[in-house]
């Protein structure tokens, strides 16, 4: 099927894959497709939207998710050119804290994911002067081939009343006193039926000030980042703000100057500060009540904290060889479990490289190790280097 669709394309630029790294189908089938794409289309760019699991023990539905995650992360490091991290922990936190949804459902979380995916491709679907192709979009965000894991942020965060109703049909949305009837593009309102409870503060969708400076300032705040990592630790390798709406370019220049003056973001010490802003039109088919909205695509060293969580969860069950019998039935693990150890080494090396990227001498980091390792991750960097 992939070969047929590729042959029928007029100008094939790359592939975009959406999957989970913890579930059986998302990790297994997703890894197989990634390897197939890298083998059959080595010159084409492969970008993924990868859903990272919730590592809280009471929230996990798959007992073998540490195994699946460690195996999939190796394939993402080797075969993907760009990975957009969608963290379930952060998405649920945003739904509870920012959108005031007490018990967010899968539909509520998926609405946030779809918002990010739609905003990240607006420059491709509505081409402008810059970032109008997939290669150009990724090239500005991935300074080194192995550090290609991106985090996202979006503001202002909203959810419509009908989306809320579909997500929780048993609790239809109610109106605040004195509010207008909820339309299709109305933001979420308070759903509590307890008369003793005080009305909550306005949801995130009630943002009134949506100037370019406000949007760019909010995108750097940790509460709007869709990754459960502390962005105050570490630094940015690169950063791209996609601003949607009717925006004057002079406002962008002023906002960039204010951000630099306030030092809201810190960049790597060994390279230039890559702070890009792309202006994009909004979809004419979707009505929004805010004038300006923004998406953050950033390459930040704090993503190493996610790798650390994965390694900790993996080591916890691997040292007891728990739940490995199902894997031994597969040909890859029939003789030994060395694939687990190799995958762990790749993820550990990836975490170490992100941590090393915070130091000024990162350019010289791992030069001898790469020669000894025989180019363990060269496949992941080769496709990107040829495209760039």
N, C-alpha and C positions, 0 to 999 in steps of 0.2 A: 504493500500500500504506500509506504514512504517513497519507494522508487517511482511508482506511478505518478504520485502527486508532484514529485520533484521534476520529473520529465515533462509534465504538463505546465510547469511554471515558465513564464516568459523571462523573468530575471530573478532567479533564486538567490537570496542574500543570506539567509540563515534559518535557524529553527528556534522555536520557543516552546519549552516543555513545562507543564505545570504538574507537580506531583508532591507527595508527602515522603519524608525520609524515614518514618517510623513504621508505617503500616506494611503489611506483606505485599500488597499490589503496588503501592506507590514506590516502595524501595526496590523490590525485585523487578517488576516490569519497567519501572522508570530507569533503573540502572541498565537493564538490557537495551532499552531504546537509546540511552545515551551512548553506550558502547557501539551500537549499530550505526548511529549517526556519525560518530567520530571515525569509524572504520570506512564507511562508504562515502562520506562527504568530508574529507579532512581539510578542505579549503574553505568550508562554510562555517560561519559563526553559530555556536550553540549557546543559547541563553535559557535559563531555567527560573521558574518561580517555585521555590522549594519551601514546603511547610515544615517547620521544626516543631517537635512535640513539646508538650507540657511535661516538665520533669518532676513535678510534684507527685509524690507517691499516690495520693488519694485521687489524682486526676488522670492517671495513666490507665488506658484501656487495653494496651498490648504489653504483655509481660516481657516479650523479647524485643521491645523497641530499642534498647541499647545496642543489641546486636545488629538490627536492621539499620540503625542510624550510623554506626561506625562503618559498616560496609558501603552504605550509600555515599557517605562523605568522601570516601576514597574515590569513588567514581566521579563525584562532582569536582573533586580537585584535579583529577586526571583528564576527564573527557569534556568538561564544560568550560566555556570561555567567560561566562558571567553567571553568577548565582544571586538572585534577589531573595534575601532571607525573609520569610514570613513566619514570625514566632507566635505560636499559639498562646503562650503565656502572656505576651505583651498585648496581643489582640483581645484576649478576654479581659485583661486589666483596663484597656481603653474602653471597651464596651461598658464595663461597670462604672469606672470613675468618670469618664468623659461624656458618655452617652446616657448615663443614669439608667442602665438596664440591669436590674438586680440579678437575674439569671439568664445571661445571654445564651442563645441557642446557636446551632450550627449556621442557621440562616443569617443571624446577626453578624457572626464572624465572617461569613462568606461575603456579605455586603461590603465590609471593610476591605477585604481582599480584592473584590471586583473594582472598587473605587481606585485602589492603588494601581491595579493592572491597567485600567482604562486611562488613568492620568499618565502613566509611564510611557504609553504608546501614542499620546496625542501628537507629539512632534513627528511621528511617523505617519499617522493618519491624516494630519493637517499640516503638511510640510511647510517649513519656513526657511529662513536663511541659514540656520544652523541646526545640528542634531536631527536632520531629516532622513537619516538612514541608520540602520542598526549598528553597523560597524563604527560610524562616527559617534554614536551615543555611548557605546561601550569603551571606545578608545580613550575618551577623556576621563573615565572612571577607574580604569585598571592600569596603574602605572607599571606594575610587574605582573607577569603571567600567573603566578600562583596566588597572589592576593586579589582574588576576583569575587569575593563575597560582599554583597552590598546590602546595606540596611535602608529602610524607608521611613518616611514620616509624611503626614498629610494634615492640612489645616485649611479651612475650618471643617471640623468633623460634624457630619449631620447624618440623620437617618429619617426617612419619610415615615408617615403614619401607616401607610399600607404595608411597608416593609416590616414595621414593628408588628403589625397584626398577623402577617404571614409567619413571622418567626415565633409568635406565641399567640395562637388563636384562642386559647383559653382566657387570656387577659387582653381584651381589646383596648387600644389606646383611649384615654380620656382627655378631656379638654381642661385646661386651666380656666379658672373663673375669668370671664370677660374676654376670652380669646375667640377668634373667629373659627368657623367650622374648618376641620382639617381637610385639606386638599391633598392631591397626589404628591405635591412637592412640599408638604408641610413637614417641619422637623418634629422630632419625637417630643411628646409631652409626658407629664407625670402620670404613672399608671397605678399608684397606690390607692386603695379603697378605704384605708383606715382614716376616719375623720379626725382622730387625735394626732395624726402625724402632720407635722408642719410641712408646707410645700417646699420642695428642694430648690436650690438655686437654679438659675436657667441652665439648660444643657449647653453642650459645646456648640450646638448649632445656632445658638442665639448670639453669636459674635456679631457685633455691629461694625466695629472698626476693621475693615479688611483692606487697608492700604497695602502697598507693596512692602513697605518697611515692617508693618505688623505681621504680615504673612511670613516674611523671611526671618523675623525674630522668633516667631512661634515655632518655626520648623527646626530651630536649633535647641528647643527645650526638650528635656528628657521625657516629659509626659506625652509628647506627640510622636515619639520614636516607637516604631513597631518592632522593637527588639528588646528583650529583657536583659539588657546589659547597661552598665553605668557609663554613659558617654562622657561624664566628667573626667574619667580616667582614660588616658591614651590621647590620640590625636587623629586628625583626618588625613588620609592619604589623598583624597580628592572628594569633591562635593559638587553636586548639580542640583539647582533649584529650577523646577519647571513651573512657571507662573502662568496661570490660565486666566483669561479675561481681557477686557479692554484696558491695556496698560500703556502708559507713555514711557518710552525708553529712558527719558530723563529721570523718571522716578526710580528706575532700577539702578542707575548710576548713583543717585543720592543715597538709596538704601544700602548699596554695597559700601559706600564710604562710611556710613554710620555703623555698619556691622564691623568694619575694620577698626574704626575708632574705639568702639566699645570692647573690641577683642572678644566677641561672643564665641568664636571658634578658634581652635589651635590646630596648626598644620604640622606636618612632618618637618624635622629640622634638616633633612638631607636633600630636599628638593623644593621646587617652587610651590607656592600656595595656589593649588588648582581649585578656584572657586568660580564655577560657571553658572550662568543664568540663561535659561532658554524661555522665550516667550511663545505662548501657544494660544490658539483660539479655542473657545469652548464649543462643545457640540451644539449645533443649532436645534437638535431634537430633544435636548434635556434642559429643562428650565431650572435655574438655581436662583436663590434669593440673595446670595452674596455676590458682590461685584468681582472680587478677586479670590482665587484659591491657589494653593501651591502644593507641590509634591517635592519631597526631598529624596534624592538618590545619593547615598554617601558611602564611601569606602573608609571605614573607621576601624582602628585597631582594637576597639572594645569587642569586636565580634569574636575575639579569642576567648572571651568569657563563655560563649556558647559552646565552643569546642571543649573547654575545660569541664563544663557540666556533662557533656556527652562522654568524655573520657572517664570521669568519676563514676557515672552510672554504669558504664561498660565494665570497668575494673571491679565494681562491686559484685556483679554476677559472674564475671569470667573467672575469678579466682576460685569459685566453687563449681565451675563448669555446669552451671544451672541452665536447664532448658536447651541443651545442645543436641539432644537426640534427634529432634526434627531436622536439624541441619545435616547430621551425619547421613541422612538418607539421600542427600543430593550428591551428584558426582563431584562437585567442587570440594566437598568436605568428607568424601568417603575415606580417603587415606589419612588425612590429618586436618587439623584446624589452623594450619599456618596462615590461611587467608585472613583470619581474624587478627592475628598478630601483625601481618603486613599492613592491614587497614589501620590498625591502631598506630603503627609507626608513621604512616602518612598523615593522619590527623594530628599527631603530636608534633610532627615537623611543621605542619601548617600553623599550629598554634604558636610554636616557637618563632616562626618567621614573622607573624603579626606582632608579637611582643618585641622582636628585634627591630621592627620597622619604626619603633618609637625612638630609637637611639640614633645619634648623628652618623655613626659608622656602619649603618645598615648596608650600604653599597658593598662593603667588603665582607658582610656576614655570609657564612656558609659556602664560601668559594671552594675551600678544600673539601668540605663535606659533599658537595654536589659531584665533584670529580670522583670521590670514592664510591658514592652511591650509584654511579653509572647513569645518572639522569633519570631518577625515579619518576619524576613528574614532567618529563620533557614533552610527553604527548599532549598534556593539557596546555602547555605554552606554545607548542608548535603551530597549532591551528590559528591561535590568536595572532602570533607574530606574522604569519603569512598574510592574514587579512589586513592587519594594520599597515 
